[in-house]
Amino acid sequence: GVGRKISSMLADSLATTYRKVLGAQCVLVLMLAAFGLLQGLNVAASVLAGGAAVLAGNLVYFVVAREKSISAKPAGRVLGRHLFAEVAKLFTITVILLLVLASGWFVPLWVLAAMGVALLGHWLALLIIK
């Protein structure tokens, strides 16, 4: 009925928002990587590694937090699901970051700069892109 249709619309809206966030992050990271390429292959790879860590973390968050149906969920369940998704996201980013930095091949400052740019992309997508 009507409740199912509204639930479907909300789920579609969230999926669209998730795509916008990931898209904005990809564009910003790729722009920084293109600039980094002028500094050398290690810098560009470092940017891509840092950006990939944040993108992978956000992708994990979106997958874990996603509800098939938005309506009729207790607030505690929704909050719990999002808290678990946030922990999964942070764990994913941390593991990738540690692997990247442990390799010794990447430039740490550029890895962190890319992570910052990707995080800015998150807010850009939510605040500016409608």
Secondary structure, 3 states (H helix, E strand, C coil): CHHHHHHHHHHHHHHHHHHHHHHHHHHHHHHHHHHHHHHCHHHHHHHHHHHHHHHHHHHHHHHHHCCCCCCCCCHHHHHHHHHHHHHHHHHHHHHHHHHHHHHCCCCHHHHHHHHHHHHHHHHHHHHCCC
